[in-house]
Amino acid sequence: MRSETPSVSDISPKLRIYSMPLPSFIIGGAPKAGTTALWAYLAEHPEVFMPSYKEPHFFSRLQGDLGNGIVKPGPIRTITYYNGLQWYEDLFKPGSGAKAKGEASTHYLSAPDAAGLIKEYVPDVRLIFLLRDPVDRLYSQYWQTYRLGTSMPDFESMFKSNHSAFTYFCYVSKYKMHLERFFSTFAADQILVLLDTDLKNHPEGTLQKVHRFIGVDPEFIPSVLGKAFNPNTFPRIRFLENVLTVMRNSWPSKAMPDKWRKPLGLLRRFVSKLNAIKDRYPPLPTAIRSGLAGRFDEDTTFVEGLLGVNLDSWRC
């Protein structure tokens, strides 16, 4: 008899009545908007379990090509969805007694199929999205992609030529389109949208809001609150950083048992740290910023209406 648990070879795993723990909340993006900090804050909470596997990206069957000519630059992301539901459940086994269990995968916000897959497997899940000034966000993601060793033109050339990588970075910042997809799939009270400035400027109050949203003690304050995560660095040897990135995203790395993956991950991060030089990327020229900001007027207006805030700073 065929097992009910999907395997790597299953083309379309089906929902089943599961007894293993699955996440009660998901941090779904956006990239470069503070998700790593929020993940670290929640991981310290005694009532919360966050797998050490920070970005499983289980709820998407898409790799680099998102359709409509949108292609993610850099290493192709492994599709962990085809590892099967049991693989995903196993990430949460150590937290079976936790009051809240969650994961953070920044790809979910922009992946066209993520909302539907999340709804199929964890329909009652709570979703958290962090948003950043769309221009600052895409510019930061450009430099992160460059830092990881991906070969791309300079940003101004990409902007003028509408390079495919530039098109992708802009696509991820199209908040209205992405959030409407989730709001049409889930009840509004299952979704919490925050600004990165909320977490930076009012960390305690924002974290209390998150704690209440996921149903844990709101008064807990993590020791790492206010710590800077993902500081700006550049690799001494870009080729080495590219190799480390490919290793991290490879199927063997994601499929191997936790007891092997963890030490290899620690070694990879140690080598990456040795290869890093602290630096800040150059500021975005004012003329380019002005040209870009107009592309996101609709998104800015949508977020303003959703959160009841003024975001004129995003327009200039």
N, C-alpha and C positions, 0 to 999 in steps of 0.2 A: 504494500500500500504506500502511496506517495505521501511523504511528510507534508504537513500543513505549513511548515515554516519555509518561506521562500529561500532558495539557494542562489548562489552566484549565477547559475545558468538560467534561472527564471527570467523570462522577458518581462513579465508583468506581475510582480508579487501582489497577492490579494489580501484584503483586510481579513483578519481572523480574530476570534475571541482570544485575547492574550492575557496571560497571568503574570508575565514578567513586567517589571516596571518600565514605563516610558516617560518622557519628559512631561511635566505639568506646565512648563513655560519654555519659550524659545526666544533668544535674542536673535533677530533676523537681519540685522544690518542697521545702518548702511556702513560700507567699508570706509575706514578712516574718519569715523565719527564718534569714537570713544567706546566702541564695543569691548575692546580688550580691557579697559579700565573697569567697566561695569561687570564683566565676567570675573575679574579678580576680586572685586568688592563682594560679589555674591558668593564666590567660592569660599570665602572666610566665614560666612554666616553658619552658625551651628545647626540651623534647621534646613539648610540648603545643601543639595549635592550637585556638583558640576563635574562631569567627567574630565579627566586630565587631557583627553582628546578634545581640544578646544573647538575645532571646526570640522565636525564629521561630514557636513554637507550631504546628509543622507537623502533629504527630500528634494532631489532634482535628478532627472535622467540626462541632463545636458552637460556637455563638457565645455569646449570653448565657443562653439557656435550656438548663439541664442536665437537664431532666425532673423529674418528681415535684414540680413547683411551685418548684423551685430556679432562681432567675433572678439572674444577676450584675448588680449595679448599675453604672451608669456607661456610658461609650461601648461600643458593640457591637464585640467583637473581630473583626478580619478573619480569615476562614478561609483561611490560607495553604496548607492541604492541597490546595485546588483550583488552586493555581498549578502543581501537578504535581511529580513526583519530581525532574525535571531542575532545577527551581528550587531545591529543597532541596539537591541534590547540589552545585550551583554555589556554595553558601555555603562548602563545604569544599574547593573546588578549590585555593585558595591554600595549604592545609595538607596537600597530598597526600604530602609527605615526612615528616610528623610521626609520631612513634611512637604518639601518642594524639590523637584528635580528639574534641571534645565541644561540647555546647551546653547552655544552661540555659533552661528554659521552666517557670515555676512553675505553669502551668495544668495540666500533665500529672497531678500527684498527684490532683486532684479531678475531672478530666474522665473521665466513665464509659467513654469509648471509647478513651482514650489507650493503655492497656496493650495492648489488642488490636492497635491500629495499629502500635505500636512493635514488637511481636512479629512482625508480618507483614513489616515492612521491614528491621529490624535485629535479628534474633532472638538474636544473640550479644552484644548491647550490655550494658554495665555501667550500672547505675542507682544514682544517689546521691540520697537524700532527707534534708533537714535539717528537724528538728522543733523547735518552740518550745512553751513552755507554751501550751496551746490557747486559754486566755482572753486572755493577753497578745497572742497572735498575732492573734486576731480583732479585739481592740480597736485594735491598731496598724493593721490593714488598714482598719478603719472610718475612721481619721483620714487614712490615705493616700488613700482614695477621696474623702473630703471635700476634702482638699488639692488634688486634681486637678480640682475644680470640680463634682463631682456633688452635686446637691441632695438632702439627706436630713434627717430629723428629728434632734434631739439624741439621743445614745446612750441615755440613760435612757428616753426616750419610745419608742425602737425596741425596747428590752428589754421594756418593759411591754406594748407592743402586738404583739410578735412580728412586727414589720415585715418585709416580704419581703427587704429588703437585710440585715437582721439574721439572717434565716434562712439566707441565703447565707453570711455570714461564719461562722456556726456550722457549716454543712455542710463548709466547707473544713477546719475543725479536727477533723473526725471521722476521726482517723488510722487507727483499727482497720479501718473499712470500706474506706478507700482503699488501705491497705497490703496488706490481704488480697487485694484485686483484683490487685495486682502479684505477690504471692507465689504466687497460684494460676496465674499466667501465665508466670512466669520461675522458673528455678532459684534457690534461696536464695543460692547463692554469686555470683549476678549482681547482688545488691542490697546496698547499704551504707546503713544508717540511722544518722544522727548527730543529736546534740542541738546546738542553737545555742550552748548553754553550753560544749560541747566546743570549738567553734571560738573562742569568746571567751576562755575561761579557760586553754585548753591549745592554742593555735594551732599551734605547731610539731609537737607529737605527733599532733594530729588531721590536720594536713596530710600528715604522713608516712604515716599510715594511708590517706589518699585516694590519695596517689601510688602506694603499693604496690598498691592496689585497681585502679588504671587502668594499671599496668605501666610507670611511669616512675621515674626516679631519685628515691628518697625523701628524699635529703639536701638537695635544692635549697630555698633559703629566699627567697621573693619580697621585693622591697624594700618592698612595700606591706603586709606582714604586720602585723596589729594596727591598721591604719588604719580609721577609722570610715567606713562607706559608708551612703548614704541617710539623712543626718542629718535630724532633725525640723525641718521648715520649713512655713510657711504662705504662700500667695500674697498679694501685695498686692492684686492684682486677680484674683478667682476666675474671672471670665468669660474672661480671657486664658488662664489655665491650662487651662481647659476646652477652649478652641479648640486649644491646643497638644497636648493629649491626643488630641483627635479627629483632628488631623493625623497624629500618630504612629501611630494605629491604623487609618488609612484604607487602603483597598485600593491607591490610587495610590502611597502612601508605601512600602508593603511590596513592590509589584511593580516599582518603578522600578529601573534599573541601579544597582549599588553606587557607581559614580563620582558619581552624582547624590544618592543617598540619604544617603551619609556626610556631605557638606558641609551638606545640609539638616538632618540630625540634629544636627550640631554647632551650627548656628545656632539650632535649636529649644531645645537644652539651654542655650545661652548666654542666650537670652531668658527661659527659665524660671528660670535662676539669678538674673538681674536682678530678676525678679518675686518672688523668695523672701525671706521674713523668717525668720531663725533663731528658733525658739521650740520649746517643749515642749508637747505636748498635756496637758490636765489629767489627774491620776491617776484611775483607775477607782475609784468609791466602793466601800468595803468590802462593803456590803450587796449590791451588784450582783455583785461578784466572787464572793461566797459562793454566790449564787444560780446563777451561771453554772458554777462549778467542778463542781458535781454533775452537770451535763449530760454531762461528759466522763469520768466515773469509769471507764467501760468502756474508753475509749481510753487513759487513763492506765495502767490495769492491763495492757492489751495491750502498751504500749510498755515497761513495766517488765519484763515477761516476755521480750520480744524482746531487750532490751539488757542484762538482768540488773542493773538499777539501781533505786534508790529514788527515786520522784518524788512524795513527799508534798508537796513545794513546789507542785505543780500542783493539789493538792486544797484549797488554802486561799487 
